C-alpha cells in the first residue's frame, strides 16, 4: 500500500489501530468498530509512505511514526536519484547541458539553504525538445514561483535564481558547452 505525502495527515486519526499494528504485527487488535472480531495485520503487506520535506510546515515527523518506518531519502543530487536527469537526457538524445545547469543550481540551493531538501527535481526537465527557450518557460512558470516561495521577502536571493542570472553563471562555468543565442544577433565582422 502506498500512502503519498504521509506527513500531511494526522496519522493517529487516519490510521488509528494500524499505527500499533505496524510495529506489532503478531498482536491482534480489537478495533473500535469491530470489538468482537480481532484484527491482525498480515506480514506480506508493505506500507510505503512518501514525504515531501520541502514544505517546512509538514517537514517534521511524529516520533511514533518515525519509529515504525525506515526512512530512505531521495534527493536530486544524492543517492539513487543522482545523475537521473543526466542519464535521461543522454538516453533521449536531448541537450546534456540542461542536466549540468540543474546540478549547478541544486548545488547552489543546497549551499544557501544548508541541505538538500529544496533542490529542483528532475521531472521539470525531462521533456523532449528542451532548448534554451523551452527551459526559460519552465523556469519562469515552474521554478521561479518555487524559488519565490522559499526566499519570500529576500529579493536579492530571488533575483540570484532568476533564469537570466542562472544562465549567465552557467555560461561562465560551462564556457563553450552552450552557445549564447543572443550572440547570433551580433553584427558579423
Buried (B, 14 or more C-beta within 10 A) or exposed (E): EEBEEBBBBEBBEEBBBBBBBBEEEEEEBEBEEEEEEEEEBEEEEEBEBEBEBBBEEBEEBEEEBEEBBEEEEBBBBEEEBBBBBBEBBEEEEBBEBBBBBBBBBBEBBBEBBEEBBBBBBBEBBBBEEBEBEBBBEBBEEEBBEBBBEBBEEEEEBBEBBBBEEBBEBBBEEBEEEBEEEEEEEEEEE
